[in-house]
Amino acid sequence: MSDSPDQMDSATSPTPADPLQAQTSKERREAWEDFIAHLIAILLVLGFFGLSFVVILGYVDLTSPVVSALVGSVIGYSVAKLDPVLVRYYHAPQRPTQPTQSGQR
């Protein structure tokens, strides 16, 4: 066995005093990005259901065409933005971006 530092086995390498000290900046950045992705997904889902419940419970006056169009647009937009959340966390199949024509595979 050679004494070069590249070929040291795990028994001779020192263990860090703090386990978090062993993390590299890349691992910390990936953990932070993962946390932010979870936070955005939670806020998106809570916002969608919050807005839906506010509309269903009658706190929004839908007799005005402007308000009803705005609520419909916001709910439709948030439903469209739920697709990446479902794909990431629940591995839902993605919808095809272009409709397939009959006879083609």
Kinemage of the C-alpha trace (Angstrom):
@kinemage 1
@onewidth
@group {chain A} dominant
@subgroup {mainchain}
@vectorlist {calphas} color= white
{ca met a 1} P 0.000 0.000 0.000
{ca ser a 2} L 1.374 3.389 -0.977
{ca asp a 3} L 1.650 6.326 1.410
{ca ser a 4} L 0.382 8.910 -1.061
{ca pro a 5} L -2.646 10.916 0.111
{ca asp a 6} L -4.615 9.879 -2.967
{ca gln a 7} L -4.594 6.231 -1.914
{ca met a 8} L -5.411 6.543 1.803
{ca asp a 9} L -8.096 4.158 2.966
{ca ser a 10} L -11.023 5.241 5.112
{ca ala a 11} L -9.494 3.797 8.273
{ca thr a 12} L -6.567 6.211 8.133
{ca ser a 13} L -8.448 9.300 6.989
{ca pro a 14} L -9.535 11.587 9.819
{ca thr a 15} L -13.239 11.996 10.458
{ca pro a 16} L -14.539 15.543 10.756
{ca ala a 17} L -15.523 16.767 14.203
{ca asp a 18} L -18.777 18.161 12.853
{ca pro a 19} L -20.726 16.088 10.287
{ca leu a 20} L -21.920 19.278 8.587
{ca gln a 21} L -18.303 20.235 8.066
{ca ala a 22} L -17.975 17.407 5.577
{ca gln a 23} L -20.567 18.922 3.253
{ca thr a 24} L -19.300 20.733 0.246
{ca ser a 25} L -20.675 24.032 -0.966
{ca lys a 26} L -22.326 22.187 -3.847
{ca glu a 27} L -24.263 19.940 -1.457
{ca arg a 28} L -25.340 22.946 0.611
{ca arg a 29} L -26.466 24.798 -2.524
{ca glu a 30} L -28.415 21.742 -3.733
{ca ala a 31} L -30.073 21.390 -0.325
{ca trp a 32} L -31.009 25.080 -0.366
{ca glu a 33} L -32.414 24.845 -3.910
{ca asp a 34} L -34.406 21.764 -2.914
{ca phe a 35} L -35.812 23.602 0.115
{ca ile a 36} L -36.819 26.588 -2.029
{ca ala a 37} L -38.476 24.263 -4.572
{ca his a 38} L -40.479 22.633 -1.759
{ca leu a 39} L -41.462 26.040 -0.407
{ca ile a 40} L -42.623 27.299 -3.805
{ca ala a 41} L -44.635 24.123 -4.378
{ca ile a 42} L -46.304 24.420 -0.966
{ca leu a 43} L -47.163 28.079 -1.515
{ca leu a 44} L -48.533 27.369 -4.976
{ca val a 45} L -50.782 24.546 -3.781
{ca leu a 46} L -51.965 26.464 -0.698
{ca gly a 47} L -52.676 29.542 -2.816
{ca phe a 48} L -54.714 27.556 -5.307
{ca phe a 49} L -56.818 25.827 -2.673
{ca gly a 50} L -57.134 29.026 -0.631
{ca leu a 51} L -58.439 30.954 -3.626
{ca ser a 52} L -60.761 28.099 -4.563
{ca phe a 53} L -62.249 27.913 -1.065
{ca val a 54} L -62.699 31.691 -0.909
{ca val a 55} L -64.636 31.574 -4.180
{ca ile a 56} L -66.683 28.493 -3.236
{ca leu a 57} L -67.594 29.856 0.205
{ca gly a 58} L -68.955 33.029 -1.364
{ca tyr a 59} L -66.515 35.652 -0.129
{ca val a 60} L -66.046 36.856 -3.715
{ca asp a 61} L -68.915 38.564 -5.524
{ca leu a 62} L -69.029 36.777 -8.884
{ca thr a 63} L -71.933 38.810 -10.267
{ca ser a 64} L -69.518 41.330 -11.754
{ca pro a 65} L -68.129 40.093 -15.092
{ca val a 66} L -64.734 41.687 -14.443
{ca val a 67} L -64.299 39.963 -11.076
{ca ser a 68} L -65.506 36.608 -12.376
{ca ala a 69} L -63.146 36.825 -15.371
{ca leu a 70} L -60.240 37.710 -13.078
{ca val a 71} L -60.994 34.857 -10.673
{ca gly a 72} L -61.384 32.414 -13.560
{ca ser a 73} L -58.094 33.540 -15.089
{ca val a 74} L -56.196 33.291 -11.805
{ca ile a 75} L -57.594 29.846 -10.984
{ca gly a 76} L -56.918 28.624 -14.529
{ca tyr a 77} L -53.354 29.957 -14.390
{ca ser a 78} L -52.688 28.346 -11.017
{ca val a 79} L -54.059 24.992 -12.219
{ca ala a 80} L -51.679 25.153 -15.169
{ca lys a 81} L -48.777 25.849 -12.813
{ca leu a 82} L -49.669 22.830 -10.643
{ca asp a 83} L -48.555 20.458 -13.411
{ca pro a 84} L -44.790 20.764 -12.667
{ca val a 85} L -45.503 20.287 -8.967
{ca leu a 86} L -47.426 17.090 -9.642
{ca val a 87} L -44.731 15.809 -11.985
{ca arg a 88} L -41.922 16.460 -9.507
{ca tyr a 89} L -43.507 15.245 -6.301
{ca tyr a 90} L -45.995 12.625 -7.443
{ca his a 91} L -44.344 11.506 -10.705
{ca ala a 92} L -47.548 12.180 -12.600
{ca pro a 93} L -47.246 11.600 -16.341
{ca gln a 94} L -46.808 14.792 -18.315
{ca arg a 95} L -49.356 15.720 -20.901
{ca pro a 96} L -48.091 15.788 -24.466
{ca thr a 97} L -47.279 19.302 -25.653
{ca gln a 98} L -48.728 18.728 -29.109
{ca pro a 99} L -51.838 16.702 -29.812
{ca thr a 100} L -51.128 13.576 -31.817
{ca gln a 101} L -52.944 13.079 -35.082
{ca ser a 102} L -54.875 9.879 -35.621
{ca gly a 103} L -52.793 7.300 -37.417
{ca gln a 104} L -49.462 8.582 -36.112
{ca arg a 105} L -47.538 7.132 -33.202
